[in-house]
């Protein structure tokens, strides 16, 4: 699924926040190709989303919400990672998304949290419209607006609503029959979420990345390790990292590290990033050959915070260069140098926290042209997202 619009109410610090992830027409001096749904060349969406903001502004929370929504679409269950901020009020999310079958969907879910912490759905609305060959995202969004305002669905449209009562809970019987394909990989702070089909580690990628991060590493050797699965014996790949002083450590095919204390924090994070990149490249090679290219979501959350800025930009550029059609990449960072990347203005999104609540600031709502310096605009605080340092200044 490709996210085209988000709205969160009473989730984490998002009291009422909305984010548009599409744009109406192809900009002049466009540095990024392929920002449209495969087979629908005028259905533009933000393929690369660089998200920045102050500490505790909501960058990781955004990843948790998006992951929670995708898990709900797959399992039809609300997970606890959709955290309600004010427990006395209902929370809700509304999300517009496109799928590879050329449909534009909208899902609205309103829910409350019980005293035991369980989420109870109070209302759900779901609908879709077909994306015609020359339809823009703006055009199909207007059709969704009409559907959700009461217009009767057409032949290639659908609308469904269920509202709980005091005696009848929402049962989701019809909604449970709907299948949504595609996949995701979320590498968030302290957590990792992925679809079961995610690929294993690529030795060449792992070796090149970690040797760039740590010059004391001399090589990586791939080995097979036997493991029992019930009555069956299976083999899985493990990777032996060798150092100049004869030290070594082991990385599993899932990116897990044994004896991780031997690595610096930056190199440790580089191993997890190598697994992330391995998955993207594998998906590009495997899924890109299919006639109907499955949609994929990738979210990398501040995993290059301990990395030199030049390396960070290179790694992000590597990821972007390997994104296939029907993919969407979210990346969060604090590093100002990220604005030196050759990306369209609309790729940059800020999260601004005022007092207790967070809101989205889209760079293209302020800076209209791709030939303007994003870094210069941020340093001049054009977007109003630089942190308030007055309390620390008083200590000087």
One Martini backbone bead per residue (centre of mass of N, CA, C, O) as a GRO file, in nm:
protein
  396
    1UNK     BB    1   0.098   0.035   0.018
    2UNK     BB    2   0.015   0.383  -0.049
    3UNK     BB    3   0.054   0.670   0.103
    4UNK     BB    4  -0.156   0.988   0.077
    5UNK     BB    5  -0.305   1.008   0.369
    6UNK     BB    6  -0.315   1.163   0.704
    7UNK     BB    7  -0.505   1.113   1.023
    8UNK     BB    8  -0.473   1.221   1.367
    9UNK     BB    9  -0.647   1.140   1.683
   10UNK     BB   10  -0.524   1.094   1.990
   11UNK     BB   11  -0.217   1.017   1.903
   12UNK     BB   12  -0.016   1.063   2.106
   13UNK     BB   13   0.079   1.397   2.006
   14UNK     BB   14  -0.170   1.375   1.806
   15UNK     BB   15  -0.450   1.554   1.821
   16UNK     BB   16  -0.461   1.702   1.509
   17UNK     BB   17  -0.322   1.543   1.230
   18UNK     BB   18  -0.205   1.624   0.892
   19UNK     BB   19  -0.098   1.436   0.587
   20UNK     BB   20   0.039   1.486   0.270
   21UNK     BB   21   0.144   1.221   0.010
   22UNK     BB   22   0.089   1.417  -0.230
   23UNK     BB   23   0.077   1.548  -0.576
   24UNK     BB   24  -0.059   1.709  -0.860
   25UNK     BB   25   0.230   1.768  -1.005
   26UNK     BB   26   0.504   1.784  -1.193
   27UNK     BB   27   0.786   1.921  -1.128
   28UNK     BB   28   1.026   2.127  -1.176
   29UNK     BB   29   1.325   1.990  -1.146
   30UNK     BB   30   1.313   1.673  -1.114
   31UNK     BB   31   1.523   1.444  -0.916
   32UNK     BB   32   1.281   1.223  -0.904
   33UNK     BB   33   1.184   0.911  -0.995
   34UNK     BB   34   0.884   0.726  -0.980
   35UNK     BB   35   0.625   0.910  -0.848
   36UNK     BB   36   0.424   0.658  -0.930
   37UNK     BB   37   0.188   0.453  -1.015
   38UNK     BB   38   0.187   0.172  -1.164
   39UNK     BB   39   0.010   0.255  -1.465
   40UNK     BB   40  -0.017   0.567  -1.324
   41UNK     BB   41   0.138   0.857  -1.431
   42UNK     BB   42  -0.064   1.077  -1.253
   43UNK     BB   43  -0.015   0.923  -0.974
   44UNK     BB   44   0.108   1.103  -0.728
   45UNK     BB   45   0.378   1.039  -0.489
   46UNK     BB   46   0.563   1.015  -0.194
   47UNK     BB   47   0.840   0.814  -0.199
   48UNK     BB   48   1.014   1.023  -0.030
   49UNK     BB   49   1.051   1.062   0.339
   50UNK     BB   50   1.188   1.325   0.516
   51UNK     BB   51   1.212   1.324   0.874
   52UNK     BB   52   1.191   1.605   1.097
   53UNK     BB   53   1.283   1.705   1.439
   54UNK     BB   54   1.254   1.718   1.746
   55UNK     BB   55   1.262   1.600   2.037
   56UNK     BB   56   0.973   1.433   2.097
   57UNK     BB   57   0.775   1.493   1.833
   58UNK     BB   58   0.701   1.195   1.651
   59UNK     BB   59   0.867   1.003   1.464
   60UNK     BB   60   0.830   0.721   1.591
   61UNK     BB   61   0.523   0.736   1.618
   62UNK     BB   62   0.464   0.730   1.320
   63UNK     BB   63   0.573   0.444   1.272
   64UNK     BB   64   0.377   0.300   1.468
   65UNK     BB   65   0.117   0.381   1.328
   66UNK     BB   66   0.168   0.269   1.045
   67UNK     BB   67   0.214  -0.018   1.139
   68UNK     BB   68  -0.061  -0.053   1.283
   69UNK     BB   69  -0.230  -0.018   1.024
   70UNK     BB   70  -0.110  -0.255   0.859
   71UNK     BB   71  -0.181  -0.472   1.065
   72UNK     BB   72  -0.487  -0.424   1.059
   73UNK     BB   73  -0.526  -0.492   0.757
   74UNK     BB   74  -0.420  -0.788   0.797
   75UNK     BB   75  -0.576  -0.875   1.095
   76UNK     BB   76  -0.808  -0.685   1.229
   77UNK     BB   77  -0.614  -0.559   1.461
   78UNK     BB   78  -0.548  -0.371   1.746
   79UNK     BB   79  -0.271  -0.239   1.868
   80UNK     BB   80  -0.091  -0.100   2.134
   81UNK     BB   81   0.088   0.102   1.945
   82UNK     BB   82  -0.189   0.262   1.951
   83UNK     BB   83  -0.161   0.531   2.137
   84UNK     BB   84  -0.347   0.684   2.370
   85UNK     BB   85  -0.347   0.982   2.521
   86UNK     BB   86  -0.653   1.042   2.599
   87UNK     BB   87  -0.848   0.816   2.776
   88UNK     BB   88  -1.128   0.991   2.776
   89UNK     BB   89  -1.091   0.968   2.467
   90UNK     BB   90  -1.113   0.926   2.154
   91UNK     BB   91  -0.965   0.766   1.878
   92UNK     BB   92  -0.809   0.828   1.544
   93UNK     BB   93  -0.795   0.714   1.197
   94UNK     BB   94  -0.702   0.839   0.864
   95UNK     BB   95  -0.653   0.661   0.548
   96UNK     BB   96  -0.486   0.693   0.244
   97UNK     BB   97  -0.460   0.439  -0.024
   98UNK     BB   98  -0.267   0.261  -0.258
   99UNK     BB   99  -0.283   0.002  -0.506
  100UNK     BB  100  -0.170  -0.213  -0.757
  101UNK     BB  101  -0.485  -0.244  -0.866
  102UNK     BB  102  -0.599   0.053  -0.889
  103UNK     BB  103  -0.673   0.162  -0.589
  104UNK     BB  104  -0.851   0.392  -0.376
  105UNK     BB  105  -0.831   0.427  -0.029
  106UNK     BB  106  -1.039   0.437   0.281
  107UNK     BB  107  -0.970   0.465   0.642
  108UNK     BB  108  -1.183   0.459   0.938
  109UNK     BB  109  -1.094   0.473   1.296
  110UNK     BB  110  -1.274   0.442   1.604
  111UNK     BB  111  -1.145   0.448   1.947
  112UNK     BB  112  -1.097   0.285   2.261
  113UNK     BB  113  -0.983   0.250   2.605
  114UNK     BB  114  -0.955   0.037   2.836
  115UNK     BB  115  -0.859  -0.035   3.156
  116UNK     BB  116  -0.676  -0.282   3.031
  117UNK     BB  117  -0.583  -0.157   2.723
  118UNK     BB  118  -0.792  -0.214   2.524
  119UNK     BB  119  -0.922  -0.196   2.204
  120UNK     BB  120  -1.230  -0.025   2.099
  121UNK     BB  121  -1.442  -0.033   1.845
  122UNK     BB  122  -1.685   0.219   1.728
  123UNK     BB  123  -1.574   0.289   1.427
  124UNK     BB  124  -1.618   0.217   1.066
  125UNK     BB  125  -1.463   0.315   0.753
  126UNK     BB  126  -1.492   0.202   0.402
  127UNK     BB  127  -1.325   0.273   0.081
  128UNK     BB  128  -1.338   0.273  -0.291
  129UNK     BB  129  -1.160   0.360  -0.595
  130UNK     BB  130  -1.089   0.384  -0.915
  131UNK     BB  131  -0.795   0.410  -1.119
  132UNK     BB  132  -0.748   0.568  -1.382
  133UNK     BB  133  -0.514   0.621  -1.615
  134UNK     BB  134  -0.545   0.967  -1.576
  135UNK     BB  135  -0.544   0.980  -1.280
  136UNK     BB  136  -0.533   1.156  -0.996
  137UNK     BB  137  -0.514   1.189  -0.663
  138UNK     BB  138  -0.707   1.426  -0.645
  139UNK     BB  139  -0.949   1.299  -0.794
  140UNK     BB  140  -0.987   1.042  -0.606
  141UNK     BB  141  -1.018   1.200  -0.343
  142UNK     BB  142  -1.284   1.335  -0.420
  143UNK     BB  143  -1.440   1.069  -0.442
  144UNK     BB  144  -1.401   0.989  -0.146
  145UNK     BB  145  -1.539   1.232  -0.025
  146UNK     BB  146  -1.817   1.165  -0.146
  147UNK     BB  147  -1.857   0.889  -0.022
  148UNK     BB  148  -1.821   1.003   0.284
  149UNK     BB  149  -2.087   1.204   0.220
  150UNK     BB  150  -2.315   0.986   0.069
  151UNK     BB  151  -2.252   0.877  -0.192
  152UNK     BB  152  -2.318   0.658  -0.420
  153UNK     BB  153  -2.185   0.392  -0.545
  154UNK     BB  154  -2.033   0.273  -0.802
  155UNK     BB  155  -1.924   0.009  -0.993
  156UNK     BB  156  -1.601   0.082  -0.887
  157UNK     BB  157  -1.723   0.099  -0.591
  158UNK     BB  158  -1.697   0.146  -0.220
  159UNK     BB  159  -1.903   0.118   0.091
  160UNK     BB  160  -1.840   0.113   0.456
  161UNK     BB  161  -2.032   0.082   0.773
  162UNK     BB  162  -1.966   0.076   1.139
  163UNK     BB  163  -2.162   0.095   1.448
  164UNK     BB  164  -2.160   0.113   1.769
  165UNK     BB  165  -2.333   0.001   2.054
  166UNK     BB  166  -2.435  -0.076   2.368
  167UNK     BB  167  -2.514  -0.385   2.250
  168UNK     BB  168  -2.327  -0.350   1.976
  169UNK     BB  169  -2.053  -0.443   1.840
  170UNK     BB  170  -1.796  -0.446   1.639
  171UNK     BB  171  -1.729  -0.717   1.391
  172UNK     BB  172  -1.607  -0.712   1.084
  173UNK     BB  173  -1.697  -0.931   0.879
  174UNK     BB  174  -1.645  -0.805   0.600
  175UNK     BB  175  -1.359  -0.684   0.647
  176UNK     BB  176  -1.220  -0.968   0.698
  177UNK     BB  177  -1.235  -1.048   0.380
  178UNK     BB  178  -1.020  -0.853   0.324
  179UNK     BB  179  -0.732  -0.815   0.107
  180UNK     BB  180  -0.389  -0.716   0.172
  181UNK     BB  181  -0.105  -0.645   0.015
  182UNK     BB  182   0.214  -0.658   0.055
  183UNK     BB  183   0.469  -0.471   0.245
  184UNK     BB  184   0.714  -0.446   0.528
  185UNK     BB  185   0.974  -0.227   0.697
  186UNK     BB  186   1.046  -0.167   1.041
  187UNK     BB  187   1.308   0.048   1.182
  188UNK     BB  188   1.298   0.107   1.505
  189UNK     BB  189   1.324   0.206   1.810
  190UNK     BB  190   1.382  -0.109   1.957
  191UNK     BB  191   1.243  -0.207   1.680
  192UNK     BB  192   1.099  -0.478   1.462
  193UNK     BB  193   0.911  -0.477   1.152
  194UNK     BB  194   0.781  -0.748   0.947
  195UNK     BB  195   0.738  -0.938   0.702
  196UNK     BB  196   0.787  -1.276   0.650
  197UNK     BB  197   0.934  -1.221   0.351
  198UNK     BB  198   1.186  -1.122   0.441
  199UNK     BB  199   1.501  -1.089   0.389
  200UNK     BB  200   1.816  -1.157   0.412
  201UNK     BB  201   2.135  -1.137   0.422
  202UNK     BB  202   2.398  -0.962   0.251
  203UNK     BB  203   2.726  -1.004   0.230
  204UNK     BB  204   2.825  -0.771   0.049
  205UNK     BB  205   2.679  -0.547   0.199
  206UNK     BB  206   2.787  -0.593   0.480
  207UNK     BB  207   3.092  -0.562   0.416
  208UNK     BB  208   3.093  -0.278   0.286
  209UNK     BB  209   2.966  -0.123   0.521
  210UNK     BB  210   3.143  -0.206   0.776
  211UNK     BB  211   3.421  -0.129   0.646
  212UNK     BB  212   3.347   0.171   0.630
  213UNK     BB  213   3.297   0.209   0.943
  214UNK     BB  214   3.542  -0.019   0.996
  215UNK     BB  215   3.888  -0.057   0.940
  216UNK     BB  216   3.938  -0.324   1.132
  217UNK     BB  217   3.790  -0.473   0.917
  218UNK     BB  218   3.870  -0.753   0.686
  219UNK     BB  219   3.600  -0.945   0.697
  220UNK     BB  220   3.351  -1.179   0.551
  221UNK     BB  221   3.198  -1.492   0.649
  222UNK     BB  222   3.009  -1.747   0.517
  223UNK     BB  223   2.780  -1.962   0.699
  224UNK     BB  224   2.649  -2.270   0.816
  225UNK     BB  225   2.366  -2.335   1.036
  226UNK     BB  226   2.226  -2.559   1.231
  227UNK     BB  227   1.865  -2.626   1.274
  228UNK     BB  228   1.585  -2.703   1.461
  229UNK     BB  229   1.240  -2.797   1.330
  230UNK     BB  230   1.150  -3.018   1.502
  231UNK     BB  231   1.203  -3.283   1.274
  232UNK     BB  232   1.381  -3.069   1.137
  233UNK     BB  233   1.677  -2.990   0.948
  234UNK     BB  234   1.831  -2.675   0.927
  235UNK     BB  235   1.978  -2.406   0.736
  236UNK     BB  236   2.170  -2.112   0.820
  237UNK     BB  237   2.297  -1.805   0.792
  238UNK     BB  238   2.622  -1.686   0.883
  239UNK     BB  239   2.844  -1.413   1.001
  240UNK     BB  240   3.192  -1.360   0.997
  241UNK     BB  241   3.367  -1.117   1.173
  242UNK     BB  242   3.685  -0.976   1.096
  243UNK     BB  243   3.978  -0.876   1.260
  244UNK     BB  244   4.305  -0.770   1.282
  245UNK     BB  245   4.326  -0.895   1.597
  246UNK     BB  246   4.137  -1.175   1.565
  247UNK     BB  247   3.873  -1.097   1.603
  248UNK     BB  248   3.516  -1.192   1.649
  249UNK     BB  249   3.183  -1.215   1.496
  250UNK     BB  250   2.822  -1.270   1.485
  251UNK     BB  251   2.581  -1.281   1.213
  252UNK     BB  252   2.272  -1.310   1.128
  253UNK     BB  253   2.028  -1.321   0.877
  254UNK     BB  254   1.852  -1.109   1.074
  255UNK     BB  255   2.080  -0.910   1.219
  256UNK     BB  256   2.197  -1.051   1.455
  257UNK     BB  257   2.423  -0.997   1.740
  258UNK     BB  258   2.717  -1.140   1.849
  259UNK     BB  259   2.913  -0.964   2.044
  260UNK     BB  260   2.841  -0.639   2.028
  261UNK     BB  261   3.066  -0.495   2.211
  262UNK     BB  262   3.287  -0.479   1.975
  263UNK     BB  263   3.115  -0.246   1.878
  264UNK     BB  264   3.024   0.030   1.774
  265UNK     BB  265   2.742   0.204   1.746
  266UNK     BB  266   2.763   0.263   1.443
  267UNK     BB  267   2.828  -0.033   1.351
  268UNK     BB  268   2.586  -0.168   1.475
  269UNK     BB  269   2.378  -0.010   1.305
  270UNK     BB  270   2.495  -0.099   1.027
  271UNK     BB  271   2.395  -0.390   1.038
  272UNK     BB  272   2.090  -0.324   1.036
  273UNK     BB  273   2.104  -0.162   0.772
  274UNK     BB  274   2.206  -0.393   0.592
  275UNK     BB  275   1.946  -0.554   0.620
  276UNK     BB  276   1.759  -0.341   0.503
  277UNK     BB  277   1.900  -0.323   0.224
  278UNK     BB  278   1.875  -0.619   0.149
  279UNK     BB  279   1.568  -0.616   0.132
  280UNK     BB  280   1.535  -0.404  -0.091
  281UNK     BB  281   1.705  -0.543  -0.312
  282UNK     BB  282   1.552  -0.810  -0.313
  283UNK     BB  283   1.276  -0.690  -0.382
  284UNK     BB  284   1.358  -0.559  -0.649
  285UNK     BB  285   1.444  -0.830  -0.791
  286UNK     BB  286   1.180  -1.003  -0.727
  287UNK     BB  287   0.923  -0.799  -0.764
  288UNK     BB  288   0.998  -0.633  -1.031
  289UNK     BB  289   0.914  -0.889  -1.231
  290UNK     BB  290   0.629  -0.843  -1.190
  291UNK     BB  291   0.334  -0.745  -1.331
  292UNK     BB  292   0.236  -0.703  -1.024
  293UNK     BB  293   0.357  -0.470  -0.815
  294UNK     BB  294   0.421  -0.473  -0.504
  295UNK     BB  295   0.371  -0.299  -0.223
  296UNK     BB  296   0.608  -0.095  -0.026
  297UNK     BB  297   0.729  -0.039   0.315
  298UNK     BB  298   0.981   0.192   0.447
  299UNK     BB  299   1.130   0.229   0.788
  300UNK     BB  300   1.384   0.460   0.908
  301UNK     BB  301   1.489   0.516   1.257
  302UNK     BB  302   1.768   0.665   1.348
  303UNK     BB  303   2.017   0.454   1.242
  304UNK     BB  304   2.235   0.719   1.176
  305UNK     BB  305   2.320   0.891   1.438
  306UNK     BB  306   2.637   0.754   1.451
  307UNK     BB  307   2.701   0.899   1.175
  308UNK     BB  308   2.849   1.026   0.936
  309UNK     BB  309   2.712   1.249   0.720
  310UNK     BB  310   2.828   1.132   0.457
  311UNK     BB  311   2.733   0.842   0.507
  312UNK     BB  312   2.436   0.894   0.539
  313UNK     BB  313   2.383   1.005   0.256
  314UNK     BB  314   2.484   0.751   0.106
  315UNK     BB  315   2.284   0.546   0.224
  316UNK     BB  316   2.025   0.689   0.138
  317UNK     BB  317   2.094   0.692  -0.165
  318UNK     BB  318   2.107   0.384  -0.192
  319UNK     BB  319   1.817   0.327  -0.119
  320UNK     BB  320   1.678   0.503  -0.335
  321UNK     BB  321   1.817   0.356  -0.588
  322UNK     BB  322   1.650   0.068  -0.489
  323UNK     BB  323   1.371   0.160  -0.557
  324UNK     BB  324   1.090   0.054  -0.661
  325UNK     BB  325   0.803   0.023  -0.760
  326UNK     BB  326   0.567   0.077  -0.524
  327UNK     BB  327   0.724   0.264  -0.315
  328UNK     BB  328   0.802   0.359   0.039
  329UNK     BB  329   1.016   0.603   0.208
  330UNK     BB  330   1.115   0.637   0.550
  331UNK     BB  331   1.310   0.905   0.716
  332UNK     BB  332   1.484   0.970   1.019
  333UNK     BB  333   1.627   1.289   1.144
  334UNK     BB  334   1.876   1.551   1.265
  335UNK     BB  335   2.045   1.608   1.015
  336UNK     BB  336   2.126   1.879   0.820
  337UNK     BB  337   2.279   1.733   0.576
  338UNK     BB  338   2.024   1.600   0.440
  339UNK     BB  339   1.958   1.869   0.264
  340UNK     BB  340   2.181   1.787   0.034
  341UNK     BB  341   1.998   1.624  -0.106
  342UNK     BB  342   1.867   1.522  -0.425
  343UNK     BB  343   1.555   1.652  -0.364
  344UNK     BB  344   1.251   1.722  -0.341
  345UNK     BB  345   1.076   1.928  -0.142
  346UNK     BB  346   0.835   1.718  -0.079
  347UNK     BB  347   1.029   1.511   0.088
  348UNK     BB  348   1.002   1.718   0.322
  349UNK     BB  349   0.935   1.665   0.677
  350UNK     BB  350   0.784   1.814   0.961
  351UNK     BB  351   0.790   1.808   1.325
  352UNK     BB  352   0.584   2.004   1.537
  353UNK     BB  353   0.619   2.112   1.879
  354UNK     BB  354   0.350   2.243   2.083
  355UNK     BB  355   0.399   2.170   2.372
  356UNK     BB  356   0.194   1.872   2.359
  357UNK     BB  357   0.181   1.906   2.036
  358UNK     BB  358   0.167   1.769   1.706
  359UNK     BB  359   0.282   1.866   1.373
  360UNK     BB  360   0.273   1.909   1.031
  361UNK     BB  361   0.537   2.014   0.794
  362UNK     BB  362   0.540   2.103   0.466
  363UNK     BB  363   0.778   2.217   0.262
  364UNK     BB  364   0.588   2.283   0.002
  365UNK     BB  365   0.417   2.505   0.168
  366UNK     BB  366   0.677   2.712   0.156
  367UNK     BB  367   0.856   2.575  -0.062
  368UNK     BB  368   0.808   2.583  -0.422
  369UNK     BB  369   1.111   2.524  -0.513
  370UNK     BB  370   1.387   2.314  -0.615
  371UNK     BB  371   1.612   2.570  -0.620
  372UNK     BB  372   1.609   2.571  -0.317
  373UNK     BB  373   1.752   2.594  -0.002
  374UNK     BB  374   1.687   2.391   0.258
  375UNK     BB  375   1.905   2.448   0.466
  376UNK     BB  376   1.869   2.753   0.478
  377UNK     BB  377   1.572   2.744   0.571
  378UNK     BB  378   1.621   2.592   0.837
  379UNK     BB  379   1.835   2.787   0.965
  380UNK     BB  380   1.602   3.024   0.947
  381UNK     BB  381   1.327   2.900   1.044
  382UNK     BB  382   1.085   2.882   0.833
  383UNK     BB  383   0.926   2.623   0.982
  384UNK     BB  384   0.941   2.630   1.305
  385UNK     BB  385   1.152   2.367   1.427
  386UNK     BB  386   1.338   2.474   1.614
  387UNK     BB  387   1.466   2.457   1.909
  388UNK     BB  388   1.427   2.551   2.240
  389UNK     BB  389   1.723   2.705   2.415
  390UNK     BB  390   1.670   2.890   2.668
  391UNK     BB  391   1.731   2.712   2.920
  392UNK     BB  392   2.029   2.660   2.845
  393UNK     BB  393   2.120   2.956   2.810
  394UNK     BB  394   2.088   3.028   3.120
  395UNK     BB  395   2.358   2.852   3.195
  396UNK     BB  396   2.588   3.038   3.052
   0.00000   0.00000   0.00000
